Each structure stands twice: as C-alpha cells, then as structure tokens.
Amino acid sequence: MEVNIVMNKPLDTHPLTGSFWKDNYVWAIGMQLCWNQLYNDFLHGPIQLKKEGQKAQKLASLFNLRRFDQSAVSPKSVYANAGFGPQLIKAIQEDLARDFPNRTTDTLSGLTPGLMDLICFSYLYKNFQHHSRFKEIEMLFLGSKVKGFAPEVSGSPGIELLDYDDDDNFVLRLLSKSGQDEIVLIKGNETARMEDILQFLSGTMRGSTPAAADTIQIPNITLEVDREYHELLGGRLVAEGNELDNYVLTGMEEQIRLSLNYLGATVENEAVMAFARGGVANPKRLVFDQPFWLVLKETQSPQPYLMLKVNNTAVLEKKIS
C-alpha cells in the first residue's frame, strides 16, 4: 500500500475540524460551509475571533484554510444561506420544507435573532442505495455481536478492492446504485496522518472486483451527533472597517445523522452560526471487525462530505439476544 493510514491510534486531525463522540472521531462538511459563507460573502477574508485559548485559535485557523467547499456535493444535495434577522430564518425553513421534505435535523428552532443579527446556515442530505445487493447478517466487532451486512455475491459489480496488504490492512469501496456516491472503508495501517487519507482519496482510485470466495462483512452504523462549538462561542469578530466588527458569536451548532445498512446510506448534516451585533489467489477475509474509517464522498469529487472513525460499538447496531 503506497499510503499508510492512521486507524487505531490518536490521530492528527489536520485539516479536519471534527470531534470525538464516545471515542469515535466524526467530521462532516456542514460547519465548514457556514464558515465559508462568512469568509467569502461578508468578511472577504480570514475570520478573526477575539477569544482566548489555543484551542479556539487552532480551530479558527483550520476553518480558515477552507480546504472543503460546496464543490464536494451536487447542488441538489446541499442548501446554504446567510443573512440577517428573523426573516432569514423563515426563508430557510420554507426552502427546506419545499426542497428537503425528509429533513429531521433542526438547529434553527432555538434561535431568536434580532433584526441585525447574522445567521449562516447549511444543510446536506444524502440518501442512496448500494449498487450491489446485500443481505443482513450478524457479525463480531471487537468481539461483540452486532448487526451487519454482506454481499449476496462477493464478486458483484459495485464492490471494489482498492488496496490489499492482508486481511487486517485493506481498502474497500462500495458504489451507489446511481453511481453518484461511494463509500470507502479503510481497515488497518496505523502510522500515517489524516492528510494521508485525504491525499489517497483525491488520487485516482482503481480497484479490482473481489473474488466470489472472499468474505465481506460490514457492520451497520447508526449515528446521531449534536455538537456545539464551545471553543469558539463568545468570540468577538475582528473586522476593522466592516459593519460586522465586534459582532459576537452566540451560537455555533452542528447535527450529524448517519445510517448505513444492507440497503444503502442516509446522511444528514445541518450547521448554523449565529452572530449577535455588539489481489491474492487465496480467499480474503474483508471483515470490518476492528476499528476502521468510513468515508462518504461523491464519485467525481476528491473531497469527502463525511468521515467517521469507528473505534467501538457505540455507533453500531447491537445484536438483540
């Protein structure tokens, strides 16, 4: 394998801005899209927040890199809007009700902005079926019984082995039925940085179809994460000469919903920022029974829109005895 990928050890998350949830690292693109709106449309440059603490400054610096943007997803899958006051909230809610009737997230209901308060909002929705046919199974993950899925035929089109060293170090790709989205699953390799994963994803990935005798098992994932960016709340915008100078960041919240099973995947990612004025011949065992990375991206984009490091069963569906 040309690139070593961090899996089971503490990782350098640069340039991601995600967080750990029950020891599982998760990142989604939504909050970056909010930050980009403020950067591009209002401040026309890096966002400076007057807030003490190295964590706040490091996080703001990572967001200011703008490594990820709206080009990662097709326009029909994402919504972004920014502006002032309660009328913007109303317009966003009307747009979402029309364009995304299946939305379940809600970061707006708790906001009561004043007429001159700034809101930056983004919403991502993905729902796709696998290209291949899978069946429900029971499997082990770190010795615990969990629900999972396996292909009806391992050698099916839509399943690709992108890299393989041994049964504990390999990369598998699942294509969606539409061909627009793909899931990359990375098991093993413990020495590289997050940057190496992103570099690997941005390269040309050509895989081979697993053999019919290969065993493929993937655990179901159910994830619901609500995150408030405490590190930056209360920060005061530094924007000399701009009307937003001295605006205070009063709300910064993100919600991530992910479901992965034998049918396909569903992703929701909603974010809001509120500112107040003032191949081997032997059969392979491609079983994700140890910590692994789950990456969701559009096939034609080098940028992922969600990444999850599964370290334990907290995000997996438990087997009911």
C-alpha positions in Angstrom: 0.0 0.0 0.0 1.5 3.3 -1.1 -0.1 5.3 1.7 -0.2 4.4 5.4 -3.5 5.4 7.0 -3.9 6.1 10.7 -6.5 3.8 12.2 -6.3 2.7 15.8 -4.2 5.3 17.5 -4.6 9.0 18.4 -4.6 10.9 15.2 -3.6 14.3 13.8 -6.9 15.6 12.6 -5.5 18.3 10.5 -7.1 19.7 8.4 -10.4 18.4 9.7 -12.4 20.1 12.4 -14.4 17.1 13.7 -14.6 15.8 17.2 -14.7 12.6 19.2 -18.1 11.1 20.1 -17.9 8.2 22.5 -14.3 7.8 21.3 -15.3 7.7 17.6 -14.0 10.5 15.5 -16.6 12.1 13.3 -16.4 15.0 10.8 -18.9 16.4 8.3 -18.7 19.3 5.9 -21.6 21.4 7.1 -19.9 23.8 9.5 -17.2 24.5 7.1 -19.8 25.6 4.6 -21.2 28.0 7.1 -17.7 29.4 7.8 -17.1 29.7 4.1 -20.2 31.9 3.7 -18.9 34.3 6.4 -15.4 34.3 4.9 -16.4 34.8 1.2 -19.6 36.8 1.4 -19.3 39.1 4.4 -15.7 39.5 5.5 -14.0 38.7 2.2 -11.0 37.2 4.0 -10.0 35.1 7.1 -12.3 35.2 10.1 -10.6 36.5 13.2 -12.3 35.9 16.5 -11.1 37.6 19.7 -11.2 34.6 22.0 -8.6 33.4 24.4 -7.2 29.9 24.3 -5.1 27.9 21.9 -7.9 25.6 21.0 -10.1 28.4 19.8 -7.3 29.9 17.6 -6.3 26.5 16.2 -9.9 25.6 15.3 -10.4 29.0 13.6 -7.2 28.6 11.7 -8.4 25.2 10.4 -11.7 26.6 9.3 -9.9 29.5 7.6 -8.0 27.0 5.4 -11.3 26.4 3.6 -9.9 23.0 2.4 -13.5 21.8 1.8 -16.3 23.7 0.0 -19.6 23.3 -1.7 -18.0 21.6 -4.8 -17.8 18.4 -2.7 -21.5 17.8 -3.3 -24.0 18.2 -6.1 -26.2 21.3 -5.8 -29.4 19.3 -5.3 -27.9 17.7 -2.2 -26.9 20.8 -0.3 -28.5 24.1 0.8 -26.7 27.1 2.2 -28.0 30.6 3.1 -26.8 33.5 5.1 -28.2 36.9 6.1 -29.8 38.9 8.8 -32.7 38.6 11.3 -35.8 36.5 11.8 -36.9 36.8 8.1 -33.9 34.8 7.1 -34.9 32.0 9.5 -38.3 32.0 8.0 -37.0 31.9 4.4 -34.6 29.0 5.3 -37.4 27.0 6.9 -39.7 27.5 3.9 -36.9 26.5 1.4 -36.1 23.4 3.4 -39.7 22.3 3.7 -40.0 22.6 -0.1 -36.7 21.0 -1.2 -35.9 18.6 1.7 -39.2 17.2 3.0 -37.5 14.3 4.7 -35.3 16.6 6.9 -35.1 15.5 10.6 -32.4 17.8 11.9 -33.2 21.2 13.5 -30.7 23.8 14.6 -33.0 26.8 14.0 -35.8 26.4 16.4 -33.8 27.7 19.4 -32.7 30.9 17.6 -34.4 34.2 18.3 -32.2 36.6 16.3 -32.6 40.4 16.3 -33.1 42.3 13.1 -29.3 42.9 12.7 -28.1 39.5 13.9 -26.2 37.5 11.3 -27.1 33.8 10.6 -25.0 31.4 8.4 -26.7 28.1 7.7 -26.1 24.9 5.7 -27.9 21.6 5.2 -26.8 18.4 3.5 -29.0 15.5 2.7 -28.0 12.2 1.0 -30.0 9.0 0.6 -28.7 6.3 -1.8 -28.9 2.6 -2.4 -26.0 0.3 -2.9 -25.2 -0.7 -6.4 -24.8 -4.3 -5.3 -27.3 -6.5 -3.5 -26.5 -7.1 0.2 -28.1 -9.2 2.9 -28.5 -8.7 6.6 -26.1 -10.7 8.8 -24.8 -10.9 12.4 -21.1 -10.4 12.9 -18.5 -9.6 15.5 -16.8 -6.2 16.1 -14.0 -6.3 18.7 -15.6 -9.5 20.0 -19.1 -8.0 20.4 -22.1 -9.3 18.4 -23.5 -6.5 16.1 -25.8 -6.3 13.1 -24.2 -6.0 9.7 -24.5 -6.8 6.0 -22.7 -8.8 3.4 -23.0 -9.1 -0.4 -25.2 -11.8 -1.8 -22.2 -12.4 -4.1 -18.8 -11.0 -3.1 -17.7 -10.7 -6.7 -20.6 -8.3 -7.6 -20.1 -5.2 -9.7 -20.2 -2.1 -7.4 -17.8 -3.7 -4.9 -14.1 -2.8 -5.4 -11.0 -3.7 -3.6 -8.8 -0.6 -3.9 -5.8 -1.9 -2.0 -4.9 -5.0 -0.1 -1.9 -6.0 2.0 -3.5 -8.6 4.2 -6.8 -9.3 6.0 -6.1 -6.5 8.5 -4.9 -3.9 6.0 -7.1 -3.1 3.1 -9.4 -0.6 1.4 -12.8 -1.4 0.1 -15.2 0.7 -2.0 -19.0 0.4 -2.3 -20.6 2.2 -5.2 -24.1 3.6 -5.1 -26.8 2.5 -7.5 -26.8 5.9 -9.2 -23.1 6.0 -9.4 -23.0 9.4 -7.8 -21.9 8.4 -4.4 -19.4 6.0 -2.9 -18.4 4.6 0.4 -14.7 4.0 1.1 -13.9 1.7 4.0 -10.4 1.6 5.3 -9.1 -1.0 7.7 -5.7 -1.2 9.3 -2.4 0.9 8.8 -1.5 2.7 11.9 1.2 5.2 11.3 0.1 8.0 8.9 -1.6 11.3 9.3 -5.1 12.4 8.4 -3.6 14.2 5.5 -2.6 10.9 4.0 -6.2 9.7 3.9 -7.3 12.8 2.1 -4.4 12.5 -0.4 -5.3 8.9 -1.0 -9.0 9.9 -1.6 -8.0 12.7 -4.0 -6.0 10.4 -6.2 -7.1 8.1 -9.0 -8.6 5.1 -7.3 -8.7 2.0 -9.5 -9.8 -1.2 -7.8 -10.4 -4.9 -8.6 -13.6 -6.9 -8.0 -13.2 -9.2 -5.0 -13.3 -12.9 -5.7 -16.6 -14.8 -5.2 -14.9 -16.8 -2.5 -13.8 -13.7 -0.5 -15.7 -12.9 2.7 -17.0 -9.4 3.1 -18.7 -8.2 6.2 -19.6 -4.6 7.2 -21.3 -3.5 10.4 -24.4 -1.4 10.3 -23.9 2.1 11.6 -26.4 4.4 13.3 -25.1 7.8 14.4 -26.7 10.9 15.8 -24.4 13.5 17.0 -25.2 17.1 18.1 -22.2 19.3 18.6 -21.8 22.8 20.0 -18.6 24.5 19.3 -17.9 25.7 22.8 -14.3 26.5 22.0 -15.4 29.5 19.8 -18.7 30.6 21.4 -18.4 34.2 22.8 -15.7 35.1 20.4 -15.8 38.6 19.0 -15.3 39.3 15.3 -12.3 41.4 14.5 -13.2 43.1 11.2 -12.0 46.7 11.2 -13.9 48.8 8.6 -16.6 46.1 8.3 -20.1 46.5 9.8 -19.7 43.1 11.5 -16.7 44.3 13.6 -17.3 43.4 17.2 -20.2 41.0 16.4 -20.3 38.2 19.0 -20.6 34.5 18.1 -23.6 33.5 20.2 -24.4 30.1 18.6 -22.5 27.5 16.6 -24.2 24.2 16.4 -24.0 21.2 14.1 -26.1 18.0 13.8 -24.9 14.8 12.0 -27.1 11.9 11.3 -25.8 8.7 9.5 -27.4 5.4 8.8 -25.6 2.6 6.9 -27.1 -0.9 6.4 -27.7 -3.5 3.7 -30.0 -1.2 1.7 -27.7 1.8 1.5 -26.9 5.0 3.4 -28.6 8.1 4.6 -26.7 11.3 5.7 -28.0 14.5 7.2 -25.7 17.3 8.2 -27.1 20.6 9.4 -25.0 23.5 10.8 -25.7 27.1 11.9 -23.6 30.0 13.1 -25.3 32.9 14.8 -23.7 36.3 15.4 -25.2 39.0 17.6 -24.4 42.6 16.8 -22.3 44.1 19.7 -5.2 -9.0 -5.3 -4.1 -12.6 -3.9 -5.2 -16.1 -5.0 -6.2 -17.1 -1.5 -9.7 -16.0 -0.4 -9.6 -12.8 1.5 -11.4 -12.0 4.7 -12.6 -8.5 4.2 -14.4 -8.1 7.6 -14.6 -4.8 9.4 -14.4 -6.4 12.8 -11.8 -3.9 14.1 -11.6 -0.1 14.1 -12.0 1.4 10.6 -12.6 4.6 8.7 -15.9 5.2 6.9 -15.7 7.9 4.2 -18.6 9.1 2.1 -18.0 11.2 -1.0 -19.4 11.9 -4.4 -17.7 9.8 -7.0 -16.5 12.7 -9.1 -15.3 14.8 -6.2 -11.9 14.5 -4.4 -13.5 15.9 -1.3 -15.4 13.8 1.2 -18.6 15.1 2.8 -18.5 12.9 5.9 -15.8 10.9 7.7 -16.2 8.6 10.6 -13.6 6.7 12.6 -15.3 3.7 14.2 -13.4 2.8 17.3 -16.1 0.9 19.2 -19.7 -0.3 19.1 -21.3 2.9 20.2 -22.2 3.7 16.6 -23.1 0.2 15.6 -26.4 -1.6 15.8 -26.2 -4.1 18.7 -27.5 -7.7 18.2 -30.6 -8.3 20.3 -30.2 -11.6 22.1 
